[in-house]
Amino acid sequence: MTHEGAAARPGRLGVGVVGAGRVGAVIGGALRAAGHPVVAVSAVSEESRARADTMLPGVPVLEVTEVVRRAELVLLAVPDDALASLVQGLADVGAWQAGQIVVHTSGRHGVRVLDPARAAGVIPLALHPAMTFTGTSLDLSRLVGCAFAVTAPGPVLPIGQALVVEIGGEPVVVAEEDRPLYHAALAHGANHLVVLVAQAGQALAAAGIEDPGRVLAPLLSAALDGALRAASTPAGAITALTGPVRRGDADTVRDHGAVLAELGARTGAIDVAPGYRVLARAATQRALAAGLIGQSAAERLLDALGAGMIGGGDALTPEERHDPGTDLGGTREDDA
């Protein structure tokens, strides 16, 4: 292992970035800003090479094995499904070096995926930022206060936590066995939020709204802010629910399903109505469990949604058949 470009400041590590995608280039840039020199980067596509030039100027673009050879800290920022084969392939050619710190940024994986490198004596760390990246310098400021899932063997866990703190993040320890659920939760929230905006925007456009994003922005921003604030309370995010389910307006919910189904027939957006029904059913079940609506209101809502169209079975499960509060019956005033 060489120390090419390493700074004289104690504790600084020569960083090799494998994968100059949106995450790798930004995390590499953040480590560089924290004083760790980036000694090499791998970049295959023209887009990633351009990103490396912008985010890591002056850093040589090299083959992966050479990046690993030069680095004291190897940052693996590749797609989840490519990580295991990359680690194994580098082990097969004897690229890993004892004492190297090897960090991957996959949300799905813990450190078990690094076992082929661990056999060579590396220090394994899994650091996943709970953020979506643009791959530009704008992301550097967004890392400040960003939660990073840290998974590592107990003795080296402080190393991972320290690296996160150095770049301005907030380390959150996630156990190896919990990484898949952690990642599924983040993907469900972030990715499907985008799908919801896409569906709502398409419906608004079909309703003659010229700029759906401008119309949605204040409403969705307020809803998201309220839900996130409530998510930090014992009662949970569902207490921020507004709209027809919260009011028990079954007729409105039924009409929504009908007009969205018609939208699908007319435009081909056949995913919107089923998506609405599934989420409205989930909203009903959670609102009932939280005591926001009564059982009879929940029954009417689920009947309006057509239980058979969204999974079949009884309108309510045995666990749901309780009445935690007063039937709101559609008399409650609300804002959406």
N, C-alpha and C positions, 0 to 999 in steps of 0.2 A: 504494500500500500504506500503510495506516495503522498506528499503533502504539498503538491504544487499549488502555489497561490495562497497558501494558508497565512493567516494574519498572525502577527506577533502576540496579539491579545490572548491571555490564557483562556483555555476552554473553548476556543474557536475550532470548528471542524470544517474540513474541506468537503463540500457537498457535491454529490453527483446526482443530477436529476434525470431519471429514466422516464421519458414521456413528457414532452412540452405541450401537453394539452392545456385546457383552461385551468385545471387544478394544479398540475405540476409546475407550470410557469409562475403562477401566483404564489404558491407556497415556497417555491425556490426563491422568488423575489423577496418574500417576507423573511426568509432565513438569511438572505444576503443583507437585508436592511438591519437585521439583528446582529450583524457582524460575522456571520459564517460565510466565508468565501465560496462561491459556486465555481467549482473547478472544471466541470464539463456537463454537457446536456445532450441527450439523444432526441432527435426530431426527424420524423420520417416524411410527413407530408409537407407540401409547400406552406400550408396554413400554420402548421406547428413550427416550421423554421422561421416564418415571419414573426410568430409570437415569441419565439426564443430571442430573436434579434431585438424585439421591443422590450420585453420584460427582463431579459438577462443579457444586456448588451456586453459585447466583448468576451462572452463565454464561448469556448470552442464547442462546436457541434460534432460529436464523435459517435462511433459505434457503441452499442450498449455495453459490450464487454470492456471496452476501454474506459467508459464512464465509470463502471464499477471498479476497475483497477485503480483509478486515480482517487477515488473517494474514501473518506473516513466515515461519512454518513451518506448512505444511498437512499434516495427518495424514489420510491416506485409509485408512479402516478399513471396507472394504466387501467383499462376497463376491468371490472370485477371478474368477468369470465376469462380474461387473459392472464390474470395474476398468477395462478397456480402453475401454468405451463411455463411462464417466464422464470419464476423462481427455480423450478426444476431444471429448466434448460441451462440456466447459469450455473447450477450445481453440477450438471453433467459435464460442463467444460472446465470445471474447477475455478470459476471466477470469484466465488466468495472467499473472503479473507478473515481469519480469526481476529476478533476485536472490532470489526466494522459494526456500526450501528445501521440497521436496515429498517427503514420506515416505509410502510405502505399506507395509502390514503383511501383504501376501499372501505365502504361502510358495511358491506355484507360480511367481510372476513375479519376474524381476529388474528392471532399470531400463529395459529396452527398451520395456516397456509405457508408460513415461512419455515416450516420444519426442515426442508432440504438445505436451506441456508444455515439454520441453527446447527445442523450436523457439522458444519465447517467452523463453528465457533463464533457466529455473529450474535449481536445483541438485537433481538426482534421487538419491534414496536408497531402497533396499529393505531394510527391517528386519523380520525375522520372528521372533517369540519362539517357541521350541520348548516350548510349554506349552499346556495346555488351560485355558480361562478360565471362571469362573463369572459374571463381570460384577459382582462385589462387591468390597468393600474387602479381603476376604481375599486377593485376587489380588496386591495391592500388595506384601505381604511375600514372596509366591512369586516375584516378579520378581527378587529378590535372588539372584544366582548363576545365574539362568536364561540359557541360551545363546540368543543372537540371531544369526540368519544375516544378515550384512551384505553387500550387493552395491551397488557404486557405481563410477563412473569413478575411476580411480586418484587423480587430484588431490583429489577430495572424499571419498575413502574415510575419512580421519581424522575428518571431521565425523560420519559415521554411527557410527563406533566411539566417539567421544566422547559422543554422545547416549545410546548404550546404556550406557556406563559411568556416566553421570550418573543413570540410573534404577536402577542396581544390577545391571545385566545383564552377561553375559560375551560380548563380540563374537566371532563366528566368521566369517571371510571365506569366502563361497561365490561361485564364479565364475558369471557370467551363464548359461553353458551348462549348469551343474550344478544350477540351481535346480529344474527339474522332477524330477530324480532325488532330490534332497534332500527335496523335499516328499512325493514318493511314499513314501520310506522312513519319514518321520514318520507319515504317514497310515496306512500299513500297520501300523506298530507300535502307535500309540495307538488308532486306530479299531477295528482288528480284535482288539485286546486286550479291548475292551468287548464285542465279539461273542462272544469265547470265554467271558467271564464269564457272559454272558446264556445261552449254550448249556449251560454246566456247571450254572448255577443252575437252569435248567429241568429238566435231568435229575435233579438232586438233589431238587427239589420233587416230581417224578414218583416218586421213590424213597421219599417220605414224610418228607423233611427239612423241618421247618417254617420254618427260617430259613437258607436256603442261603448268604446272604452271611456270616453268622457262622461257618459251617463252612468256607467257602472262604478267608476273610480271612487266617488265619495261614499256610495252605499257599501261597496265591498270593503273599502278601507276601514270604515266604521265597524262593520260586522267582524272583520278579522281582528281588529284591535280589541273589541269587546270580548270575543271568544278567547283570545290569548290571555287577556287579563283574568278572565274567569277560570281558565285552565290552571292557573296557579293557586286557586282556592280549593278547599276540600270538596265543594259541590261540583266543580268541574265546568268545562266549557259550555255544556248544554244549557246552563242557566242564562247564557247570553242569547238564546234562541228568540227570534221574533218571527212575525209573519203568520200565515194561516194555520199552520200546525199548532203553534203556540196559542192561538186564539180558539182552536177547535173548529175552524171553518171548513167543514167537510165538503160543502157544496163548491167552495172556491178551489179546493184541492182537486175535486173531480173535474171541474172545468179546466184547470191547468193541464191535467193529463190528456184531456180531449184535444185541446188546441195544440199541444205539443205533438201529439200523435198525428194530427193533421199537418203540422209543419213537416214531419218526417215523410209523410206520403207525398207532399208537394215538392219538397226540396231534396229528399234523399237523406236528410239528417235523422236517420232512424234510431240513433243512439240516445237522443235527447229525452224522449218520453220515458223509456225504460229506466234511464239514469235518474230522472226526476222521481219516479215511483219508488225505486229502491232507497234513495236517500230520504224521501218523505216518510217512508215506512220506518227507517232507522231513527229519524227525528221523532216520530210518534212514540216509538218504543222507549227511547231515552227520555223524552219529556214525561211520559207516564212514570217511569222508574224514579225520576227526580221529583215527582210531585207537582210538576208544572201544569199537567192536565189530569182529569179524572178518567176512570176506566170507560165510562160510557162515551166520552168524547173520543178516546182512543179507538174504541170499537167503530164509531162512525167514520173516523178518518181512515182506518184500515179497510173498511167496507168500500169507501169511496175510491181507495187506491187499487182495489181488486187484488186481494191476497193471492189468488191463483195465478196472476200475471207476474208476480214477483217472487215466486218461490213456492207457492202453494201452502197447504196445511191450514191449521186454524189461524184465525185472525190474530190471536194472542197465544203465546206459549203459556204453559202452566205457571212459570215464574213471573210472567207479565200480568197474570190475572189477579191483580190486587188493586185497590183503589187508595192511593196514597194521599189524595187531596180532593178538593172540590171539583166537580165537573164544570169546566169553564163555559162549555156550551156556546162558544162563539160570541160571547158578550164582552170580552175583554178588548180594550182599545190597544192598538199597537201601531208600529210605524212602517211595516212592509208586509 
